[in-house]
């Protein structure tokens, strides 16, 4: 290969062989590039995007997954691309019919994704063993998965809105993990230890924990809410963060973000974002801040824990901005990073508390930006222009 910007059709087969056979990789398909001269970075489409995306319309980034500060992937409607220099250069890995909603790689060759073959169809679980150029469709039984997280090449978890599943054979077969009635969000850190966001229509929310694989559950947090719909919980060691949704309206979303540094024994209400369109945020009492990322009125995006650091993306269609907020002290303080112009996107992947990437959708198209200073500043890595409307 003469350039990592070559079109997919000419390079995918070679890339698959190199990904599968190489040891430590300095660049996707180019072992040892890290020792070469510093590459010249551009922020255009890197010569990758041509023709029609799957499903028509314009290309759009929907998922990011970085293994470390240099090697990662970005995917969207009918494409998957990769970088091995932190986003300076990109190469096409896959182009086809799969429209990716999430991907999860445990190594540079082995990964899974949730993807649709049609825009209105259900997610399929697919797996790759060559870095992403070829995908095999798996059959997860009755699991209608909306999110996946794998611990290694064999063990992983799958989540739908109400149910949780476990696999020990790389996604070939799945068993359902018992969760409380009205579960609307869950996260397991091991087969035995997990957390579930439970909706109580008359009161609000409970966050419950299991230590025995779902056989029994104990409430760790109760939160009042006038409009409980669901939540997101993330765990890293003893750090537990839970985001609980309130009402939505007028392009605004009310929500609260709670943090615990001692496995749920004590809690801090870090964000309590009330909005005119969505009403009161779940919970009572003063929060550390009343505004999340991309506020006022912004929607929360993805919540990610890197050790003890919590990172939350957000986007505001009304204000036209996208960005992140973060806390590194268990939620006692909260800071927002530099905002980017856009109305959507906000998929994130951080390789360390300081180094990460975010997707941004705007009037001009879709793009991936990177930060090396915890989101204070951003650099555009790759962008694809939107098709002009007819």
Order of alpha helices (4+ residues) and beta strands (2+ residues): alpha-beta-beta-beta-beta-beta-beta-beta-beta-beta-beta-beta-beta-beta-beta-beta-beta-beta-beta-beta-beta-beta-beta-beta-beta-beta-beta-beta
